[in-house]
Amino acid sequence: MMAEDRRDVGLLAVTSADRLNAGWTAASRARERGVVHARSHIEKLLVDLPPHCAIVTVTDGHPAAK
């Protein structure tokens, strides 16, 4: 429904912020060690979005989660 009138919206449902961050951090560290093709799950999901897209993030987590 969010993209019904627009085609420049990405929707990201985050079910585990800690796992998302851990994967992103691990891929970043791997690239620092020379593994040039290392990509996290989130990077693989968002790679095809055009740069001008807005991203709406929904988190299903604990109210104290940041």
Phi and psi restraints in degrees (range 20) as a CNS / XPLOR table:
assign (resid 1 and name C) (resid 2 and name N)
       (resid 2 and name CA) (resid 2 and name C) 1.0 -63.6 20.0 2
assign (resid 2 and name N) (resid 2 and name CA)
       (resid 2 and name C) (resid 3 and name N) 1.0 -36.0 20.0 2
assign (resid 2 and name C) (resid 3 and name N)
       (resid 3 and name CA) (resid 3 and name C) 1.0 -99.6 20.0 2
assign (resid 3 and name N) (resid 3 and name CA)
       (resid 3 and name C) (resid 4 and name N) 1.0 17.0 20.0 2
assign (resid 3 and name C) (resid 4 and name N)
       (resid 4 and name CA) (resid 4 and name C) 1.0 -59.5 20.0 2
assign (resid 4 and name N) (resid 4 and name CA)
       (resid 4 and name C) (resid 5 and name N) 1.0 -44.5 20.0 2
assign (resid 4 and name C) (resid 5 and name N)
       (resid 5 and name CA) (resid 5 and name C) 1.0 -97.8 20.0 2
assign (resid 5 and name N) (resid 5 and name CA)
       (resid 5 and name C) (resid 6 and name N) 1.0 -10.8 20.0 2
assign (resid 5 and name C) (resid 6 and name N)
       (resid 6 and name CA) (resid 6 and name C) 1.0 -131.5 20.0 2
assign (resid 6 and name N) (resid 6 and name CA)
       (resid 6 and name C) (resid 7 and name N) 1.0 150.0 20.0 2
assign (resid 6 and name C) (resid 7 and name N)
       (resid 7 and name CA) (resid 7 and name C) 1.0 -116.0 20.0 2
assign (resid 7 and name N) (resid 7 and name CA)
       (resid 7 and name C) (resid 8 and name N) 1.0 12.8 20.0 2
assign (resid 7 and name C) (resid 8 and name N)
       (resid 8 and name CA) (resid 8 and name C) 1.0 -116.8 20.0 2
assign (resid 8 and name N) (resid 8 and name CA)
       (resid 8 and name C) (resid 9 and name N) 1.0 40.1 20.0 2
assign (resid 8 and name C) (resid 9 and name N)
       (resid 9 and name CA) (resid 9 and name C) 1.0 -126.5 20.0 2
assign (resid 9 and name N) (resid 9 and name CA)
       (resid 9 and name C) (resid 10 and name N) 1.0 131.8 20.0 2
assign (resid 9 and name C) (resid 10 and name N)
       (resid 10 and name CA) (resid 10 and name C) 1.0 -110.2 20.0 2
assign (resid 10 and name N) (resid 10 and name CA)
       (resid 10 and name C) (resid 11 and name N) 1.0 137.9 20.0 2
assign (resid 10 and name C) (resid 11 and name N)
       (resid 11 and name CA) (resid 11 and name C) 1.0 -115.0 20.0 2
assign (resid 11 and name N) (resid 11 and name CA)
       (resid 11 and name C) (resid 12 and name N) 1.0 125.8 20.0 2
assign (resid 11 and name C) (resid 12 and name N)
       (resid 12 and name CA) (resid 12 and name C) 1.0 -120.9 20.0 2
assign (resid 12 and name N) (resid 12 and name CA)
       (resid 12 and name C) (resid 13 and name N) 1.0 115.9 20.0 2
assign (resid 12 and name C) (resid 13 and name N)
       (resid 13 and name CA) (resid 13 and name C) 1.0 -97.9 20.0 2
assign (resid 13 and name N) (resid 13 and name CA)
       (resid 13 and name C) (resid 14 and name N) 1.0 113.8 20.0 2
assign (resid 13 and name C) (resid 14 and name N)
       (resid 14 and name CA) (resid 14 and name C) 1.0 -97.2 20.0 2
assign (resid 14 and name N) (resid 14 and name CA)
       (resid 14 and name C) (resid 15 and name N) 1.0 115.3 20.0 2
assign (resid 14 and name C) (resid 15 and name N)
       (resid 15 and name CA) (resid 15 and name C) 1.0 -100.8 20.0 2
assign (resid 15 and name N) (resid 15 and name CA)
       (resid 15 and name C) (resid 16 and name N) 1.0 -16.0 20.0 2
assign (resid 15 and name C) (resid 16 and name N)
       (resid 16 and name CA) (resid 16 and name C) 1.0 -149.8 20.0 2
assign (resid 16 and name N) (resid 16 and name CA)
       (resid 16 and name C) (resid 17 and name N) 1.0 93.8 20.0 2
assign (resid 16 and name C) (resid 17 and name N)
       (resid 17 and name CA) (resid 17 and name C) 1.0 -62.5 20.0 2
assign (resid 17 and name N) (resid 17 and name CA)
       (resid 17 and name C) (resid 18 and name N) 1.0 -35.7 20.0 2
assign (resid 17 and name C) (resid 18 and name N)
       (resid 18 and name CA) (resid 18 and name C) 1.0 -68.6 20.0 2
assign (resid 18 and name N) (resid 18 and name CA)
       (resid 18 and name C) (resid 19 and name N) 1.0 -38.8 20.0 2
assign (resid 18 and name C) (resid 19 and name N)
       (resid 19 and name CA) (resid 19 and name C) 1.0 -70.1 20.0 2
assign (resid 19 and name N) (resid 19 and name CA)
       (resid 19 and name C) (resid 20 and name N) 1.0 -38.1 20.0 2
assign (resid 19 and name C) (resid 20 and name N)
       (resid 20 and name CA) (resid 20 and name C) 1.0 -60.5 20.0 2
assign (resid 20 and name N) (resid 20 and name CA)
       (resid 20 and name C) (resid 21 and name N) 1.0 -47.0 20.0 2
assign (resid 20 and name C) (resid 21 and name N)
       (resid 21 and name CA) (resid 21 and name C) 1.0 -65.9 20.0 2
assign (resid 21 and name N) (resid 21 and name CA)
       (resid 21 and name C) (resid 22 and name N) 1.0 -40.5 20.0 2
assign (resid 21 and name C) (resid 22 and name N)
       (resid 22 and name CA) (resid 22 and name C) 1.0 -62.6 20.0 2
assign (resid 22 and name N) (resid 22 and name CA)
       (resid 22 and name C) (resid 23 and name N) 1.0 -42.6 20.0 2
assign (resid 22 and name C) (resid 23 and name N)
       (resid 23 and name CA) (resid 23 and name C) 1.0 -65.5 20.0 2
assign (resid 23 and name N) (resid 23 and name CA)
       (resid 23 and name C) (resid 24 and name N) 1.0 -42.3 20.0 2
assign (resid 23 and name C) (resid 24 and name N)
       (resid 24 and name CA) (resid 24 and name C) 1.0 -64.2 20.0 2
assign (resid 24 and name N) (resid 24 and name CA)
       (resid 24 and name C) (resid 25 and name N) 1.0 -44.7 20.0 2
assign (resid 24 and name C) (resid 25 and name N)
       (resid 25 and name CA) (resid 25 and name C) 1.0 -64.8 20.0 2
assign (resid 25 and name N) (resid 25 and name CA)
       (resid 25 and name C) (resid 26 and name N) 1.0 -42.8 20.0 2
assign (resid 25 and name C) (resid 26 and name N)
       (resid 26 and name CA) (resid 26 and name C) 1.0 -62.0 20.0 2
assign (resid 26 and name N) (resid 26 and name CA)
       (resid 26 and name C) (resid 27 and name N) 1.0 -42.5 20.0 2
assign (resid 26 and name C) (resid 27 and name N)
       (resid 27 and name CA) (resid 27 and name C) 1.0 -65.8 20.0 2
assign (resid 27 and name N) (resid 27 and name CA)
       (resid 27 and name C) (resid 28 and name N) 1.0 -40.4 20.0 2
assign (resid 27 and name C) (resid 28 and name N)
       (resid 28 and name CA) (resid 28 and name C) 1.0 -62.6 20.0 2
assign (resid 28 and name N) (resid 28 and name CA)
       (resid 28 and name C) (resid 29 and name N) 1.0 -43.7 20.0 2
assign (resid 28 and name C) (resid 29 and name N)
       (resid 29 and name CA) (resid 29 and name C) 1.0 -65.6 20.0 2
assign (resid 29 and name N) (resid 29 and name CA)
       (resid 29 and name C) (resid 30 and name N) 1.0 -38.0 20.0 2
assign (resid 29 and name C) (resid 30 and name N)
       (resid 30 and name CA) (resid 30 and name C) 1.0 -62.6 20.0 2
assign (resid 30 and name N) (resid 30 and name CA)
       (resid 30 and name C) (resid 31 and name N) 1.0 -42.0 20.0 2
assign (resid 30 and name C) (resid 31 and name N)
       (resid 31 and name CA) (resid 31 and name C) 1.0 -63.5 20.0 2
assign (resid 31 and name N) (resid 31 and name CA)
       (resid 31 and name C) (resid 32 and name N) 1.0 -37.5 20.0 2
assign (resid 31 and name C) (resid 32 and name N)
       (resid 32 and name CA) (resid 32 and name C) 1.0 -63.0 20.0 2
assign (resid 32 and name N) (resid 32 and name CA)
       (resid 32 and name C) (resid 33 and name N) 1.0 -29.4 20.0 2
assign (resid 32 and name C) (resid 33 and name N)
       (resid 33 and name CA) (resid 33 and name C) 1.0 -86.9 20.0 2
assign (resid 33 and name N) (resid 33 and name CA)
       (resid 33 and name C) (resid 34 and name N) 1.0 3.1 20.0 2
assign (resid 33 and name C) (resid 34 and name N)
       (resid 34 and name CA) (resid 34 and name C) 1.0 102.6 20.0 2
assign (resid 34 and name N) (resid 34 and name CA)
       (resid 34 and name C) (resid 35 and name N) 1.0 1.7 20.0 2
assign (resid 34 and name C) (resid 35 and name N)
       (resid 35 and name CA) (resid 35 and name C) 1.0 -83.5 20.0 2
assign (resid 35 and name N) (resid 35 and name CA)
       (resid 35 and name C) (resid 36 and name N) 1.0 85.5 20.0 2
assign (resid 35 and name C) (resid 36 and name N)
       (resid 36 and name CA) (resid 36 and name C) 1.0 -65.3 20.0 2
assign (resid 36 and name N) (resid 36 and name CA)
       (resid 36 and name C) (resid 37 and name N) 1.0 -24.6 20.0 2
assign (resid 36 and name C) (resid 37 and name N)
       (resid 37 and name CA) (resid 37 and name C) 1.0 -97.0 20.0 2
assign (resid 37 and name N) (resid 37 and name CA)
       (resid 37 and name C) (resid 38 and name N) 1.0 8.7 20.0 2
assign (resid 37 and name C) (resid 38 and name N)
       (resid 38 and name CA) (resid 38 and name C) 1.0 -66.8 20.0 2
assign (resid 38 and name N) (resid 38 and name CA)
       (resid 38 and name C) (resid 39 and name N) 1.0 126.9 20.0 2
assign (resid 38 and name C) (resid 39 and name N)
       (resid 39 and name CA) (resid 39 and name C) 1.0 -137.5 20.0 2
assign (resid 39 and name N) (resid 39 and name CA)
       (resid 39 and name C) (resid 40 and name N) 1.0 139.1 20.0 2
assign (resid 39 and name C) (resid 40 and name N)
       (resid 40 and name CA) (resid 40 and name C) 1.0 -81.1 20.0 2
assign (resid 40 and name N) (resid 40 and name CA)
       (resid 40 and name C) (resid 41 and name N) 1.0 167.8 20.0 2
assign (resid 40 and name C) (resid 41 and name N)
       (resid 41 and name CA) (resid 41 and name C) 1.0 -60.2 20.0 2
assign (resid 41 and name N) (resid 41 and name CA)
       (resid 41 and name C) (resid 42 and name N) 1.0 -42.2 20.0 2
assign (resid 41 and name C) (resid 42 and name N)
       (resid 42 and name CA) (resid 42 and name C) 1.0 -64.8 20.0 2
assign (resid 42 and name N) (resid 42 and name CA)
       (resid 42 and name C) (resid 43 and name N) 1.0 -38.0 20.0 2
assign (resid 42 and name C) (resid 43 and name N)
       (resid 43 and name CA) (resid 43 and name C) 1.0 -65.2 20.0 2
assign (resid 43 and name N) (resid 43 and name CA)
       (resid 43 and name C) (resid 44 and name N) 1.0 -38.7 20.0 2
assign (resid 43 and name C) (resid 44 and name N)
       (resid 44 and name CA) (resid 44 and name C) 1.0 -66.2 20.0 2
assign (resid 44 and name N) (resid 44 and name CA)
       (resid 44 and name C) (resid 45 and name N) 1.0 -37.0 20.0 2
assign (resid 44 and name C) (resid 45 and name N)
       (resid 45 and name CA) (resid 45 and name C) 1.0 -68.8 20.0 2
assign (resid 45 and name N) (resid 45 and name CA)
       (resid 45 and name C) (resid 46 and name N) 1.0 -37.5 20.0 2
assign (resid 45 and name C) (resid 46 and name N)
       (resid 46 and name CA) (resid 46 and name C) 1.0 -95.8 20.0 2
assign (resid 46 and name N) (resid 46 and name CA)
       (resid 46 and name C) (resid 47 and name N) 1.0 -4.6 20.0 2
assign (resid 46 and name C) (resid 47 and name N)
       (resid 47 and name CA) (resid 47 and name C) 1.0 -60.2 20.0 2
assign (resid 47 and name N) (resid 47 and name CA)
       (resid 47 and name C) (resid 48 and name N) 1.0 -32.0 20.0 2
assign (resid 47 and name C) (resid 48 and name N)
       (resid 48 and name CA) (resid 48 and name C) 1.0 -87.7 20.0 2
assign (resid 48 and name N) (resid 48 and name CA)
       (resid 48 and name C) (resid 49 and name N) 1.0 -4.2 20.0 2
assign (resid 48 and name C) (resid 49 and name N)
       (resid 49 and name CA) (resid 49 and name C) 1.0 -74.1 20.0 2
assign (resid 49 and name N) (resid 49 and name CA)
       (resid 49 and name C) (resid 50 and name N) 1.0 133.1 20.0 2
assign (resid 49 and name C) (resid 50 and name N)
       (resid 50 and name CA) (resid 50 and name C) 1.0 -63.3 20.0 2
assign (resid 50 and name N) (resid 50 and name CA)
       (resid 50 and name C) (resid 51 and name N) 1.0 150.8 20.0 2
assign (resid 50 and name C) (resid 51 and name N)
       (resid 51 and name CA) (resid 51 and name C) 1.0 -59.6 20.0 2
assign (resid 51 and name N) (resid 51 and name CA)
       (resid 51 and name C) (resid 52 and name N) 1.0 -24.8 20.0 2
assign (resid 51 and name C) (resid 52 and name N)
       (resid 52 and name CA) (resid 52 and name C) 1.0 -84.4 20.0 2
assign (resid 52 and name N) (resid 52 and name CA)
       (resid 52 and name C) (resid 53 and name N) 1.0 -3.5 20.0 2
assign (resid 52 and name C) (resid 53 and name N)
       (resid 53 and name CA) (resid 53 and name C) 1.0 -69.2 20.0 2
assign (resid 53 and name N) (resid 53 and name CA)
       (resid 53 and name C) (resid 54 and name N) 1.0 144.2 20.0 2
assign (resid 53 and name C) (resid 54 and name N)
       (resid 54 and name CA) (resid 54 and name C) 1.0 -87.2 20.0 2
assign (resid 54 and name N) (resid 54 and name CA)
       (resid 54 and name C) (resid 55 and name N) 1.0 145.5 20.0 2
assign (resid 54 and name C) (resid 55 and name N)
       (resid 55 and name CA) (resid 55 and name C) 1.0 -117.0 20.0 2
assign (resid 55 and name N) (resid 55 and name CA)
       (resid 55 and name C) (resid 56 and name N) 1.0 125.6 20.0 2
assign (resid 55 and name C) (resid 56 and name N)
       (resid 56 and name CA) (resid 56 and name C) 1.0 -103.0 20.0 2
assign (resid 56 and name N) (resid 56 and name CA)
       (resid 56 and name C) (resid 57 and name N) 1.0 125.4 20.0 2
assign (resid 56 and name C) (resid 57 and name N)
       (resid 57 and name CA) (resid 57 and name C) 1.0 -111.2 20.0 2
assign (resid 57 and name N) (resid 57 and name CA)
       (resid 57 and name C) (resid 58 and name N) 1.0 131.2 20.0 2
assign (resid 57 and name C) (resid 58 and name N)
       (resid 58 and name CA) (resid 58 and name C) 1.0 -119.9 20.0 2
assign (resid 58 and name N) (resid 58 and name CA)
       (resid 58 and name C) (resid 59 and name N) 1.0 127.3 20.0 2
assign (resid 58 and name C) (resid 59 and name N)
       (resid 59 and name CA) (resid 59 and name C) 1.0 -113.1 20.0 2
assign (resid 59 and name N) (resid 59 and name CA)
       (resid 59 and name C) (resid 60 and name N) 1.0 127.0 20.0 2
assign (resid 59 and name C) (resid 60 and name N)
       (resid 60 and name CA) (resid 60 and name C) 1.0 -103.3 20.0 2
assign (resid 60 and name N) (resid 60 and name CA)
       (resid 60 and name C) (resid 61 and name N) 1.0 87.6 20.0 2
assign (resid 60 and name C) (resid 61 and name N)
       (resid 61 and name CA) (resid 61 and name C) 1.0 -148.7 20.0 2
assign (resid 61 and name N) (resid 61 and name CA)
       (resid 61 and name C) (resid 62 and name N) 1.0 -175.9 20.0 2
assign (resid 61 and name C) (resid 62 and name N)
       (resid 62 and name CA) (resid 62 and name C) 1.0 -65.8 20.0 2
assign (resid 62 and name N) (resid 62 and name CA)
       (resid 62 and name C) (resid 63 and name N) 1.0 141.3 20.0 2
assign (resid 62 and name C) (resid 63 and name N)
       (resid 63 and name CA) (resid 63 and name C) 1.0 -56.9 20.0 2
assign (resid 63 and name N) (resid 63 and name CA)
       (resid 63 and name C) (resid 64 and name N) 1.0 -25.4 20.0 2
assign (resid 63 and name C) (resid 64 and name N)
       (resid 64 and name CA) (resid 64 and name C) 1.0 -85.9 20.0 2
assign (resid 64 and name N) (resid 64 and name CA)
       (resid 64 and name C) (resid 65 and name N) 1.0 -4.9 20.0 2
assign (resid 64 and name C) (resid 65 and name N)
       (resid 65 and name CA) (resid 65 and name C) 1.0 -66.7 20.0 2
assign (resid 65 and name N) (resid 65 and name CA)
       (resid 65 and name C) (resid 66 and name N) 1.0 143.0 20.0 2
